[in-house]
Amino acid sequence: RCLKLWARRRGIYSNIVGFPGGVAWAIMGVKVCQLYPNMIPSQLLEKFFFLYKNWNFGNAILTTPLDECKAPPGAVFMQSWDPQRMPPNHWRPMSVITPTYPAANSTFNSSHSTLWVIQQEIAAAHTLAQAFNGGKGPISALFEPCDFFKLYSNYVQVQVCSAVEEGLKGWYSYIESQLRKLVEKLEMDHSAGLKAAHPCTRHFGPHAEAGTGPGGSERWLVLFYIGLKFDNEAVKQLKEAGQSVNLTGPVAEFLQIIDTDSYDSNDISVKVVKRKMIPSWVRDGYYAGHSAGPAGATQKRKLEEAGAGRSASAADADTPETAKRAKD
């Protein structure tokens, strides 16, 4: 629950756009508990961030050997995750494998960009967890909400529209399921000069705009945002070659794969906007979502109380065996 709260607050909890979901974060937590079975929760939290700060994500995260994830007698055959038989296009930047039959990659939607964001967040969280365990900072600092609209100067804005609100739900849900493909196309296009394309885990709307539809009618819209982290060296090379950053190609490719025929009277547009161009109602909705409700406040209070007993006994300290396993 602690890891999920942290991931939600930091905006890295959403399987549909390429971040780990609840199952993946739980498996990653189980891995740490297996390596350090005698540690108290506050130390386990620090070890979680330490382990994955140094983890080579080219290696899968497994909590159960694959040969133990066999089909029960009489079960219908289903293809399981198998690195020996996996085609190259099925390799993902992250592989967090479920410990049941059929074994599957719970982070199949991950991209190089979402992995980069996760690694940045884990590294920052490790520093905060160390400070807390050393008595130099509060645990609440770990759960400060991410301020997505202050992270970048430029964003890709994906706008989906419909003449009627009832027709918008299925349309924007479909676009949300395809958003990770836009992220992948952006990071693969060298002319974009990007280091990472960071998708926001939230959508904004439905929002009604008067006088913007056909004949001055009302139009309903939902907005998605992707933060753009440019690679300074790549941008410099583009300029030296007489070129400029150009996102037209990946955006056009993304729009080509969108099935608009199944959603009549709906529309989609993609453009790059500067931070100051983001609508005020989007910002208001984003920051309103930061306020912790009663459940969130209770979780934070319990974490603070649990932290009072963070001092560890000798039995809680690292053993050579667990240290060796973590290194391996």
KEKE-3310 file (N, C-alpha, C; in steps of 0.2 Angstrom, whole numbers, plus 5000, padded with zeros to 4 digits):
npx = (5004:5010:5020:5011:5004:5015:5018:5007:5006:5017:5014:5017:5009:5001:4996:4990:4996:5009:5016:5021:5007:4996:4998:5011:5019:5017:5023:5036:5038:5037:5048:5059:5055:5058:5072:5076:5071:5070:5069:5062:5047:5050:5064:5064:5057:5067:5076:5070:5070:5083:5087:5081:5085:5098:5096:5097:5088:5087:5086:5074:5062:5059:5049:5047:5053:5053:5050:5042:5030:5020:5007:4992:4985:4975:4972:4969:4980:4991:5001:5016:5027:5042:5059:5068:5061:5055:5050:5060:5053:5045:5052:5053:5056:5055:5053:5042:5038:5023:5020:5012:5003:4997:5014:5017:5022:5019:5022:5021:5017:5027:5039:5054:5054:5045:5051:5063:5058:5053:5065:5071:5062:5063:5077:5077:5068:5075:5085:5077:5071:5082:5086:5075:5076:5088:5085:5084:5074:5056:5044:5034:5039:5042:5030:5025:5016:5018:5022:5017:5015:5025:5037:5041:5045:5038:5024:5016:5000:4985:4970:4954:4938:4920:4903:4893:4891:4889:4894:4907:4914:4918:4926:4937:4942:4947:4957:4965:4970:4978:4988:5001:5007:5010:5019:5030:5033:5037:5049:5057:5059:5072:5073:5065:5073:5072:5074:5066:5048:5036:5022:5007:4998:4984:4969:4960:4945:4928:4925:4915:4914:4908:4901:4911:4908:4900:4892:4892:4889:4889:4903:4911:4926:4941:4957:4974:4991:5008:5024:5038:5055:5069:5084:5099:5111:5107:5098:5108:5116:5106:5104:5117:5117:5109:5096:5080:5071:5058:5042:5033:5033:5032:5019:5010:5011:5006:4992:4988:4986:4975:4958:4946:4935:4926:4921:4910:4907:4916:4932:4950:4965:4982:4995:5010:5012:5017:5021:5014:5003:4994:4977:4968:4958:4962:4974:4968:4960:4970:4978:4968:4966:4977:4974:4974:4962:4951:4956:4969:4975:4974:4982:4995:4996:4997:5009:5018:5017:5022:5035:5040:5046:5057:5070:5082:5085:5099:5096:5089:5097:5107:5112:5127:5122:5110:5115:5123:5114:5107:5117:5119)
npy = (4994:5006:5008:5009:5020:5030:5028:5033:5046:5051:5050:5039:5027:5018:5007:5008:5018:5015:5014:5005:4995:4991:4977:4975:4984:4977:4965:4969:4974:4962:4955:4962:4960:4946:4946:4953:4947:4949:4962:4978:4988:5002:5001:4992:4999:5008:5000:4995:5005:5007:4995:4995:5006:5003:4992:4982:4984:4977:4964:4952:4954:4943:4933:4920:4905:4901:4888:4883:4889:4881:4874:4869:4852:4847:4859:4872:4875:4889:4902:4906:4918:4918:4920:4913:4910:4921:4933:4946:4958:4958:4960:4971:4987:4985:4971:4963:4949:4939:4928:4916:4904:4908:4913:4930:4946:4959:4972:4975:4986:4995:5008:5015:5028:5029:5021:5028:5039:5032:5028:5040:5045:5034:5035:5048:5046:5036:5044:5052:5042:5037:5049:5050:5037:5040:5050:5063:5069:5070:5057:5060:5068:5060:5057:5068:5076:5074:5088:5089:5098:5108:5102:5102:5112:5111:5103:5089:5090:5081:5081:5076:5076:5078:5080:5077:5073:5060:5053:5053:5046:5032:5035:5043:5034:5024:5032:5034:5021:5020:5029:5026:5021:5033:5039:5029:5031:5044:5044:5036:5042:5051:5064:5071:5074:5070:5065:5059:5055:5060:5053:5060:5053:5055:5060:5075:5082:5076:5091:5105:5116:5131:5136:5132:5121:5113:5126:5134:5127:5118:5110:5095:5090:5081:5081:5075:5074:5075:5076:5084:5080:5086:5081:5088:5086:5079:5089:5099:5092:5091:5105:5108:5101:5108:5106:5106:5103:5091:5086:5081:5070:5058:5061:5061:5048:5042:5046:5040:5027:5027:5022:5030:5028:5020:5028:5039:5057:5061:5068:5071:5079:5083:5092:5103:5111:5126:5127:5138:5139:5129:5126:5135:5128:5115:5115:5118:5107:5097:5101:5101:5088:5084:5086:5077:5066:5059:5046:5046:5055:5048:5037:5043:5048:5036:5031:5040:5037:5024:5026:5031:5020:5017:5013:5000:4983:4973:4961:4965:4970:4971:4955:4946:4936:4941:4953:4949:4943:4954:4961:4952)
npz = (5000:5004:4994:4982:4985:4985:4972:4965:4969:4964:4950:4942:4941:4931:4921:4908:4901:4901:4913:4928:4934:4948:4950:4945:4953:4966:4964:4962:4975:4982:4978:4985:4998:4998:4997:5008:5021:5035:5039:5045:5041:5037:5034:5023:5014:5010:5005:4994:4985:4984:4978:4966:4960:4957:4948:4934:4921:4910:4914:4919:4932:4943:4954:4956:4950:4933:4929:4939:4936:4930:4920:4928:4930:4917:4912:4900:4887:4887:4881:4889:4896:4890:4889:4880:4869:4864:4852:4844:4844:4855:4866:4880:4888:4902:4912:4922:4929:4931:4945:4942:4932:4916:4915:4914:4906:4916:4914:4900:4893:4894:4891:4884:4888:4899:4908:4910:4917:4928:4934:4937:4947:4957:4961:4967:4977:4984:4990:4999:5007:5013:5021:5029:5037:5043:5052:5047:5040:5036:5033:5026:5015:5005:4999:4993:4980:4963:4952:4938:4928:4929:4926:4913:4899:4887:4879:4872:4867:4866:4859:4861:4854:4854:4848:4856:4874:4878:4868:4869:4879:4875:4865:4870:4879:4870:4864:4874:4877:4866:4868:4872:4861:4854:4862:4860:4847:4846:4854:4846:4835:4828:4823:4832:4843:4856:4873:4882:4882:4892:4898:4905:4918:4920:4913:4906:4908:4904:4896:4893:4879:4874:4858:4850:4842:4827:4818:4828:4840:4855:4861:4866:4875:4879:4886:4884:4890:4886:4892:4886:4886:4881:4872:4875:4868:4856:4850:4848:4838:4828:4825:4820:4809:4801:4803:4812:4827:4825:4826:4817:4809:4818:4825:4814:4810:4821:4820:4809:4813:4821:4823:4816:4809:4817:4826:4823:4820:4829:4834:4833:4838:4837:4845:4848:4863:4873:4890:4896:4889:4892:4896:4909:4916:4915:4923:4935:4938:4939:4950:4959:4961:4968:4982:4997:5001:5015:5016:5010:5019:5031:5028:5027:5040:5047:5041:5046:5060:5060:5057:5068:5075:5068:5071:5070:5076:5079:5073:5062:5053:5038:5032:5027:5017:5012:5007:4997:4988:4984:4977:4967)
capx = (5000:5014:5023:5006:5003:5020:5018:5001:5007:5022:5012:5020:5005:4996:4998:4988:5000:5016:5019:5018:5001:4996:5001:5018:5022:5016:5028:5043:5039:5038:5055:5063:5054:5062:5079:5077:5065:5070:5069:5056:5045:5054:5070:5062:5055:5073:5080:5066:5072:5091:5088:5079:5090:5104:5094:5098:5081:5088:5085:5067:5061:5055:5049:5046:5056:5048:5049:5037:5024:5017:4999:4989:4983:4969:4971:4970:4987:4991:5008:5019:5032:5048:5064:5071:5057:5052:5053:5063:5048:5041:5056:5051:5061:5054:5049:5040:5034:5019:5022:5007:5002:5003:5018:5016:5025:5014:5024:5022:5016:5032:5043:5060:5053:5042:5057:5067:5054:5053:5072:5072:5058:5066:5083:5075:5064:5080:5088:5072:5070:5088:5086:5070:5079:5094:5082:5085:5069:5050:5042:5029:5042:5042:5023:5023:5013:5022:5019:5018:5015:5031:5042:5044:5043:5034:5020:5011:4993:4981:4963:4948:4931:4913:4898:4889:4895:4888:4898:4914:4917:4921:4931:4943:4945:4951:4963:4970:4973:4983:4993:5008:5010:5012:5025:5035:5034:5041:5056:5060:5061:5078:5072:5062:5078:5070:5077:5060:5042:5033:5014:5003:4993:4978:4966:4957:4938:4925:4924:4911:4916:4902:4902:4916:4906:4897:4886:4892:4886:4893:4908:4914:4932:4945:4964:4979:4997:5014:5029:5044:5062:5074:5091:5102:5116:5104:5096:5114:5118:5102:5106:5123:5116:5105:5089:5077:5067:5052:5038:5027:5033:5028:5012:5007:5011:5001:4986:4986:4984:4969:4952:4941:4928:4921:4918:4908:4906:4921:4938:4956:4970:4988:4999:5014:5010:5021:5018:5009:4997:4989:4971:4967:4953:4966:4978:4964:4958:4976:4980:4963:4967:4982:4972:4973:4956:4952:4959:4976:4977:4975:4988:5001:4997:5000:5016:5022:5017:5026:5041:5043:5049:5061:5077:5082:5089:5104:5093:5086:5103:5109:5117:5131:5119:5105:5119:5126:5109:5105:5122:5118)
capy = (5000:5012:5009:5011:5027:5034:5028:5037:5053:5053:5050:5033:5022:5018:5002:5009:5023:5013:5014:4999:4995:4988:4970:4975:4987:4972:4960:4972:4974:4955:4954:4965:4956:4940:4947:4955:4944:4951:4970:4982:4991:5008:4999:4988:5004:5011:4994:4994:5011:5005:4989:4996:5012:5000:4986:4982:4982:4972:4958:4952:4954:4936:4931:4913:4902:4900:4881:4882:4892:4877:4873:4863:4846:4848:4866:4873:4877:4896:4904:4909:4922:4914:4924:4909:4909:4927:4936:4952:4964:4957:4963:4977:4990:4983:4964:4961:4943:4937:4921:4911:4901:4908:4918:4936:4952:4964:4979:4975:4992:5000:5011:5018:5035:5028:5018:5034:5043:5028:5028:5047:5045:5030:5038:5054:5043:5033:5049:5054:5037:5037:5054:5048:5032:5043:5055:5069:5071:5067:5052:5064:5071:5054:5056:5074:5075:5077:5094:5087:5104:5112:5098:5103:5118:5110:5097:5087:5090:5077:5083:5072:5080:5075:5085:5075:5071:5053:5049:5055:5041:5027:5038:5045:5028:5021:5035:5033:5015:5020:5034:5023:5021:5039:5039:5025:5034:5050:5042:5032:5047:5055:5071:5074:5076:5069:5061:5055:5058:5058:5054:5061:5047:5058:5064:5081:5082:5080:5099:5108:5123:5134:5140:5129:5115:5115:5130:5138:5123:5116:5104:5092:5088:5078:5082:5071:5078:5071:5081:5083:5081:5086:5079:5094:5084:5078:5095:5102:5089:5093:5112:5108:5098:5113:5104:5108:5098:5091:5080:5080:5063:5053:5063:5059:5040:5040:5048:5035:5020:5028:5020:5035:5025:5017:5034:5045:5063:5062:5071:5071:5083:5083:5098:5104:5118:5128:5127:5144:5138:5124:5129:5135:5122:5109:5116:5118:5100:5094:5103:5099:5081:5083:5086:5071:5065:5056:5040:5048:5058:5042:5033:5047:5048:5029:5030:5044:5034:5018:5029:5032:5015:5015:5010:4993:4979:4969:4956:4968:4973:4967:4949:4945:4933:4946:4958:4946:4942:4960:4962:4947)
capz = (5000:5004:4987:4978:4987:4982:4964:4963:4971:4959:4944:4939:4942:4926:4916:4901:4897:4901:4919:4931:4938:4955:4950:4944:4959:4971:4962:4964:4982:4985:4977:4990:5004:4998:4998:5015:5025:5042:5039:5047:5035:5035:5030:5017:5009:5008:5001:4988:4981:4983:4974:4959:4958:4954:4945:4927:4919:4905:4917:4921:4939:4945:4961:4956:4944:4927:4929:4944:4934:4925:4919:4932:4926:4914:4910:4893:4886:4886:4880:4894:4895:4889:4885:4875:4863:4863:4846:4846:4845:4861:4872:4883:4892:4909:4912:4929:4927:4936:4947:4941:4926:4912:4917:4909:4908:4919:4912:4893:4890:4896:4885:4886:4891:4905:4912:4912:4922:4934:4937:4940:4953:4962:4963:4971:4983:4988:4994:5004:5012:5017:5025:5034:5041:5046:5056:5044:5036:5037:5028:5021:5009:5000:4996:4990:4974:4957:4949:4931:4923:4930:4925:4906:4895:4881:4880:4867:4869:4862:4861:4858:4854:4852:4848:4862:4879:4878:4863:4871:4884:4872:4860:4873:4882:4865:4862:4880:4876:4861:4869:4873:4854:4852:4866:4857:4840:4848:4856:4841:4829:4829:4822:4837:4847:4863:4878:4885:4882:4898:4898:4911:4920:4920:4907:4908:4905:4898:4897:4887:4876:4870:4852:4846:4838:4821:4818:4835:4845:4861:4859:4872:4874:4884:4884:4887:4889:4886:4893:4882:4889:4875:4873:4872:4863:4850:4848:4845:4832:4823:4823:4816:4802:4798:4804:4818:4830:4821:4828:4813:4807:4823:4826:4808:4810:4826:4818:4804:4816:4825:4820:4817:4806:4822:4830:4819:4823:4834:4831:4837:4835:4841:4844:4854:4867:4879:4897:4898:4884:4895:4899:4916:4919:4916:4929:4941:4939:4941:4957:4964:4962:4973:4989:4999:5005:5021:5015:5009:5025:5036:5026:5028:5047:5049:5040:5051:5066:5059:5056:5075:5077:5063:5073:5069:5080:5076:5069:5056:5049:5032:5032:5021:5012:5008:5003:4991:4984:4981:4972:4961)
cpx = (5004:5017:5017:5004:5008:5020:5012:5003:5013:5020:5015:5016:5000:4998:4996:4992:5008:5020:5017:5011:5001:4999:5009:5022:5022:5022:5035:5044:5040:5045:5060:5062:5057:5069:5081:5071:5065:5070:5062:5054:5048:5060:5069:5060:5062:5077:5076:5069:5080:5091:5086:5082:5096:5102:5095:5092:5081:5086:5078:5067:5056:5055:5048:5049:5051:5046:5043:5030:5021:5010:4997:4986:4976:4967:4973:4977:4987:4999:5010:5025:5039:5054:5068:5067:5054:5055:5055:5058:5044:5045:5054:5056:5061:5050:5048:5035:5030:5021:5017:5007:4996:5007:5018:5020:5020:5016:5025:5021:5021:5036:5049:5059:5050:5047:5061:5064:5054:5060:5073:5068:5061:5073:5082:5072:5070:5083:5083:5071:5077:5088:5081:5073:5085:5091:5083:5080:5062:5048:5037:5032:5042:5035:5021:5021:5018:5019:5021:5019:5020:5037:5046:5042:5038:5031:5017:5004:4988:4974:4958:4942:4925:4908:4893:4893:4895:4892:4905:4918:4921:4927:4938:4946:4949:4957:4968:4974:4979:4989:5000:5011:5013:5019:5031:5037:5038:5048:5060:5062:5067:5077:5068:5067:5076:5074:5072:5054:5038:5025:5011:4998:4986:4975:4962:4950:4934:4924:4920:4914:4911:4905:4908:4914:4903:4892:4886:4889:4891:4897:4911:4921:4936:4952:4969:4986:5003:5020:5035:5051:5067:5081:5095:5108:5113:5101:5102:5116:5113:5103:5112:5122:5111:5097:5086:5073:5060:5048:5032:5027:5029:5021:5008:5006:5006:4994:4983:4984:4977:4963:4947:4934:4923:4918:4916:4906:4911:4928:4944:4961:4976:4993:5004:5012:5016:5017:5012:5003:4992:4983:4971:4963:4957:4971:4974:4962:4964:4978:4974:4963:4973:4980:4971:4966:4957:4956:4967:4979:4978:4981:4994:5002:5000:5007:5020:5023:5022:5033:5045:5047:5054:5068:5077:5087:5094:5102:5090:5091:5104:5113:5121:5127:5114:5109:5121:5120:5107:5110:5121:5112)
cpy = (5006:5013:5011:5018:5032:5034:5033:5044:5056:5053:5045:5027:5022:5013:5004:5014:5021:5012:5007:5000:4992:4981:4971:4978:4982:4967:4963:4973:4967:4953:4956:4961:4949:4940:4949:4953:4947:4959:4973:4986:4997:5006:4995:4993:5007:5006:4993:4999:5009:5000:4991:5003:5009:4994:4987:4979:4978:4965:4958:4952:4948:4935:4923:4910:4900:4893:4879:4885:4887:4876:4868:4858:4848:4855:4867:4877:4885:4898:4908:4913:4918:4918:4920:4909:4916:4931:4943:4958:4963:4959:4970:4980:4987:4976:4963:4955:4941:4930:4916:4909:4905:4914:4924:4942:4957:4971:4979:4981:4997:5003:5014:5025:5034:5025:5023:5038:5039:5028:5034:5047:5040:5032:5044:5051:5039:5038:5051:5049:5036:5043:5053:5043:5035:5049:5062:5072:5067:5062:5055:5067:5066:5054:5063:5073:5078:5083:5093:5093:5109:5108:5100:5110:5117:5103:5095:5086:5086:5078:5079:5076:5076:5080:5083:5072:5063:5049:5050:5049:5035:5029:5040:5039:5024:5025:5035:5026:5015:5025:5032:5022:5027:5041:5036:5028:5041:5049:5039:5037:5052:5062:5074:5076:5075:5064:5056:5059:5055:5059:5055:5055:5049:5061:5070:5082:5076:5087:5101:5115:5125:5137:5138:5123:5118:5120:5134:5134:5122:5110:5102:5089:5085:5079:5077:5075:5073:5076:5079:5085:5080:5084:5084:5092:5083:5084:5099:5099:5091:5100:5112:5105:5102:5110:5107:5102:5098:5085:5078:5073:5058:5054:5060:5051:5038:5041:5043:5028:5021:5027:5025:5033:5023:5022:5040:5051:5065:5065:5071:5075:5083:5089:5099:5111:5119:5127:5132:5143:5133:5128:5129:5130:5116:5109:5115:5111:5096:5095:5101:5091:5079:5083:5079:5070:5061:5050:5041:5051:5053:5038:5037:5047:5041:5028:5034:5040:5028:5020:5030:5026:5012:5012:5003:4989:4976:4964:4958:4970:4968:4961:4949:4941:4937:4951:4955:4945:4948:4962:4958:4950)
cpz = (5000:4997:4982:4979:4984:4975:4962:4964:4966:4952:4939:4940:4937:4921:4909:4897:4897:4907:4922:4934:4945:4955:4950:4950:4965:4970:4964:4971:4985:4984:4982:4997:5004:4999:5005:5020:5032:5044:5041:5041:5032:5031:5024:5012:5006:5003:4995:4983:4979:4978:4967:4956:4954:4949:4937:4924:4912:4907:4920:4929:4940:4952:4962:4950:4939:4927:4934:4942:4928:4925:4924:4928:4923:4911:4903:4892:4884:4886:4886:4892:4895:4885:4880:4869:4861:4857:4848:4847:4851:4867:4874:4887:4900:4908:4920:4928:4933:4938:4947:4934:4922:4914:4911:4911:4910:4917:4904:4890:4891:4890:4888:4890:4898:4910:4914:4918:4929:4938:4940:4947:4959:4965:4968:4978:4987:4993:5000:5009:5016:5023:5031:5039:5045:5051:5054:5040:5037:5032:5023:5015:5004:4996:4994:4982:4968:4954:4941:4926:4925:4928:4918:4904:4890:4882:4873:4870:4864:4864:4857:4859:4851:4852:4854:4867:4879:4873:4864:4875:4880:4867:4864:4877:4877:4864:4868:4879:4871:4862:4870:4866:4852:4856:4862:4850:4841:4850:4851:4835:4831:4828:4827:4843:4855:4867:4881:4883:4887:4898:4905:4912:4920:4914:4910:4904:4907:4900:4891:4885:4872:4864:4848:4841:4831:4822:4825:4840:4850:4859:4866:4871:4880:4881:4888:4886:4890:4887:4889:4885:4883:4877:4870:4867:4856:4846:4844:4839:4826:4820:4818:4809:4798:4798:4811:4821:4826:4823:4823:4811:4812:4825:4820:4808:4815:4824:4813:4807:4820:4820:4821:4814:4811:4826:4826:4824:4829:4831:4836:4834:4840:4840:4850:4857:4872:4885:4898:4894:4887:4898:4906:4919:4919:4922:4935:4943:4941:4948:4962:4966:4967:4980:4991:5003:5011:5021:5015:5016:5031:5034:5028:5036:5050:5047:5044:5058:5066:5059:5063:5077:5072:5065:5073:5074:5076:5071:5062:5051:5043:5034:5026:5015:5008:5004:4997:4986:4980:4976:4966:4957)
residu = (ARG:CYS:LEU:LYS:LEU:TRP:ALA:ARG:ARG:ARG:GLY:ILE:TYR:SER:ASN:ILE:VAL:GLY:PHE:PRO:GLY:GLY:VAL:ALA:TRP:ALA:ILE:MET:GLY:VAL:LYS:VAL:CYS:GLN:LEU:TYR:PRO:ASN:MET:ILE:PRO:SER:GLN:LEU:LEU:GLU:LYS:PHE:PHE:PHE:LEU:TYR:LYS:ASN:TRP:ASN:PHE:GLY:ASN:ALA:ILE:LEU:THR:THR:PRO:LEU:ASP:GLU:CYS:LYS:ALA:PRO:PRO:GLY:ALA:VAL:PHE:MET:GLN:SER:TRP:ASP:PRO:GLN:ARG:MET:PRO:PRO:ASN:HIS:TRP:ARG:PRO:MET:SER:VAL:ILE:THR:PRO:THR:TYR:PRO:ALA:ALA:ASN:SER:THR:PHE:ASN:SER:SER:HIS:SER:THR:LEU:TRP:VAL:ILE:GLN:GLN:GLU:ILE:ALA:ALA:ALA:HIS:THR:LEU:ALA:GLN:ALA:PHE:ASN:GLY:GLY:LYS:GLY:PRO:ILE:SER:ALA:LEU:PHE:GLU:PRO:CYS:ASP:PHE:PHE:LYS:LEU:TYR:SER:ASN:TYR:VAL:GLN:VAL:GLN:VAL:CYS:SER:ALA:VAL:GLU:GLU:GLY:LEU:LYS:GLY:TRP:TYR:SER:TYR:ILE:GLU:SER:GLN:LEU:ARG:LYS:LEU:VAL:GLU:LYS:LEU:GLU:MET:ASP:HIS:SER:ALA:GLY:LEU:LYS:ALA:ALA:HIS:PRO:CYS:THR:ARG:HIS:PHE:GLY:PRO:HIS:ALA:GLU:ALA:GLY:THR:GLY:PRO:GLY:GLY:SER:GLU:ARG:TRP:LEU:VAL:LEU:PHE:TYR:ILE:GLY:LEU:LYS:PHE:ASP:ASN:GLU:ALA:VAL:LYS:GLN:LEU:LYS:GLU:ALA:GLY:GLN:SER:VAL:ASN:LEU:THR:GLY:PRO:VAL:ALA:GLU:PHE:LEU:GLN:ILE:ILE:ASP:THR:ASP:SER:TYR:ASP:SER:ASN:ASP:ILE:SER:VAL:LYS:VAL:VAL:LYS:ARG:LYS:MET:ILE:PRO:SER:TRP:VAL:ARG:ASP:GLY:TYR:TYR:ALA:GLY:HIS:SER:ALA:GLY:PRO:ALA:GLY:ALA:THR:GLN:LYS:ARG:LYS:LEU:GLU:GLU:ALA:GLY:ALA:GLY:ARG:SER:ALA:SER:ALA:ALA:ASP:ALA:ASP:THR:PRO:GLU:THR:ALA:LYS:ARG:ALA:LYS:ASP)
# end
